[in-house]
Amino acid sequence: MAGNPLKLGHPATYKDLEALPDNVVGEILGGELYATPRPAFPHALTATVLTADLGPFQGPGGGSRGPGGWRILLEPELHLGQDVVVPDLAGWRLERMPVLPATAYGELVPDWACEIASPSTVHVDRVRKMNLYAREGLAHLWLVDPLARVLEVYRLESGRWVVVLTSGGEDKVRAEPFDDVEFDLAHWWPPLAEPEGETP
């Protein structure tokens, strides 16, 4: 099950991660190996639209291009201490990452990360990853649930997560650290199929 670690009988290593099939996302969290299926379409749609909405922050910005000031990556592999984590999205302020590393993974803690929850990842996102990000000093974290249509925005203060914003549905919000731009959350959510037996 994706929310539980794989049984290895030994602390997970990068070789264990490399041995996973290509159709899963592998992570090492607290010495345990997790394998998550590739995102379902609702998750993928939300990630795609959210990435596009963050476009004004990508790169140096200025003028009509937007405020800029960030490097935002989709599913980067991060090696943080002994852990290997793959956030759905992560961003670094330009002054901290003026150029991208030429490697397949990074070791610099992001300034912001976003996890897009699915039924198979919600436990890992809310327990394992939130604790890991707090330990590493990640400043801002978003949790997005496409099926519940909810955005939760957290800020790290004195090593603890503080809820800054909880919103959803068709709200229009400004969410730190990207509060220079208003987001229309209605665009983030997948259209849901009508339950069987019901008519629109």
C-alpha positions in Angstrom: 0.0 0.0 0.0 1.4 3.4 -1.0 0.9 5.0 2.5 3.0 2.3 4.1 6.8 1.6 3.8 7.9 -1.4 1.7 9.2 -4.3 3.8 13.0 -4.5 3.2 14.5 -5.9 6.4 17.2 -3.3 6.4 17.4 0.5 6.3 16.6 1.7 2.7 19.4 2.7 0.5 19.6 4.5 -2.8 20.1 1.2 -4.6 16.7 0.1 -3.2 15.2 3.3 -4.7 16.8 2.7 -8.1 15.4 -0.9 -8.2 11.8 0.4 -8.1 9.8 0.1 -11.3 9.5 3.2 -13.5 5.8 3.6 -12.9 6.2 4.6 -9.2 7.7 7.6 -7.4 10.2 6.3 -4.8 11.2 8.1 -1.6 13.3 7.3 1.5 11.7 8.8 4.6 13.2 8.0 8.0 15.2 5.1 6.6 12.1 3.5 5.1 11.3 3.1 1.4 8.0 4.4 0.0 6.7 3.7 -3.5 3.8 5.8 -4.7 1.9 5.2 -7.9 2.2 7.8 -10.6 -0.5 10.5 -10.1 -4.0 10.0 -11.2 -5.5 12.4 -13.7 -7.2 14.7 -11.0 -3.8 15.1 -9.3 -2.0 15.7 -12.6 -4.5 18.3 -13.7 -4.2 20.3 -10.5 -0.4 20.1 -10.7 -0.4 21.4 -14.3 -2.8 24.3 -13.7 -1.0 25.3 -10.4 2.4 25.3 -12.2 1.0 27.6 -14.9 -0.5 29.9 -12.3 2.9 30.2 -10.6 4.5 31.2 -14.0 4.7 34.9 -13.1 7.1 34.0 -10.3 9.4 32.0 -12.4 12.8 33.5 -13.1 13.9 37.2 -12.8 10.5 38.6 -13.7 9.9 42.3 -14.2 7.6 44.3 -16.3 4.6 42.4 -17.7 6.3 39.1 -17.0 5.3 39.2 -13.3 7.1 39.6 -10.0 9.6 36.7 -10.7 12.2 35.9 -8.0 11.9 32.2 -7.9 13.0 28.8 -9.4 10.0 26.5 -9.3 10.4 22.9 -10.3 7.9 20.0 -10.8 8.7 16.8 -8.8 12.4 17.5 -8.0 14.3 14.8 -6.2 15.8 16.2 -3.0 18.4 14.6 -0.8 17.9 16.1 2.7 20.1 14.4 5.2 19.5 10.7 4.9 16.1 11.2 3.3 15.2 11.3 -0.3 12.0 13.2 -0.9 10.1 14.2 -4.1 7.7 17.1 -3.5 5.0 17.6 -6.2 6.4 21.2 -6.6 9.2 23.1 -4.9 10.6 26.6 -5.2 13.8 28.4 -4.3 14.2 32.1 -4.1 16.6 33.2 -6.9 19.2 34.6 -4.4 19.5 31.1 -2.9 19.5 29.3 -6.3 20.8 31.7 -8.9 21.7 28.7 -11.2 20.4 25.2 -11.3 22.6 22.3 -10.2 23.6 20.1 -13.1 22.7 16.9 -11.2 19.6 14.8 -11.2 18.9 15.7 -7.6 19.4 18.7 -5.3 20.6 19.1 -1.7 19.5 22.7 -1.0 16.3 22.9 1.1 13.6 24.7 -0.8 11.9 27.9 0.4 8.5 26.5 -0.5 7.0 23.1 -1.3 3.6 21.9 -2.4 2.2 18.5 -1.9 -0.9 17.6 -3.9 -2.7 14.9 -1.9 -4.3 11.8 -3.2 -6.0 8.9 -1.3 -2.7 7.0 -1.6 -0.4 9.8 -0.4 -2.3 11.8 2.2 -0.8 10.0 5.2 2.7 10.3 4.0 2.2 13.9 3.0 0.7 15.0 6.3 2.9 13.0 8.7 6.2 11.9 7.3 6.8 14.8 4.9 5.5 17.6 7.0 7.7 16.5 9.9 10.7 16.1 7.5 10.1 19.6 6.1 9.9 21.2 9.5 13.1 19.5 10.6 14.9 20.8 7.5 13.6 24.4 8.0 11.4 24.7 5.0 9.7 28.1 5.4 6.4 27.6 3.5 4.3 24.5 2.7 1.1 24.1 0.7 -1.1 21.1 0.9 -3.6 20.9 -1.9 -6.4 18.3 -2.1 -8.0 18.2 -5.6 -10.9 15.9 -4.6 -11.8 17.8 -1.5 -11.0 21.1 -3.4 -9.1 22.5 -0.5 -5.8 24.6 -0.2 -4.0 24.7 3.1 -1.1 27.1 3.5 1.5 26.7 6.3 4.3 28.8 7.6 7.1 27.4 9.8 7.6 29.4 13.0 10.0 28.2 15.7 10.1 24.7 14.2 6.3 24.3 14.2 3.8 24.6 11.4 1.3 27.5 11.7 -1.8 27.5 9.5 -1.9 30.7 7.5 -4.8 30.0 5.2 -7.4 27.4 4.6 -9.5 27.9 1.5 -11.1 26.1 -1.4 -14.0 25.8 -3.7 -14.3 28.8 -6.0 -12.4 31.2 -3.7 -10.0 33.7 -5.0 -7.0 33.9 -2.7 -3.5 35.4 -2.1 -1.4 32.7 -0.6 2.1 33.4 0.8 4.8 33.3 -0.3 3.2 34.1 -3.7 0.7 36.7 -2.4 1.7 39.2 -5.1 -0.8 37.4 -7.4 -4.4 36.4 -6.8 -5.2 32.7 -7.5 -8.6 31.6 -8.7 -8.9 28.2 -7.0 -11.8 27.1 -9.2 -9.3 26.6 -12.0 -7.3 24.1 -10.0 -10.0 21.5 -9.5 -10.8 18.6 -11.8 -14.4 18.4 -13.0 -15.9 15.5 -11.0 -18.0 12.8 -12.6 -21.7 12.7 -11.5 -22.4 9.7 -9.2 -24.1 6.8 -11.0 -27.8 7.1 -11.1 -27.9 10.9 -10.8 -28.6 13.3 -13.5 -27.1 16.8 -13.7 
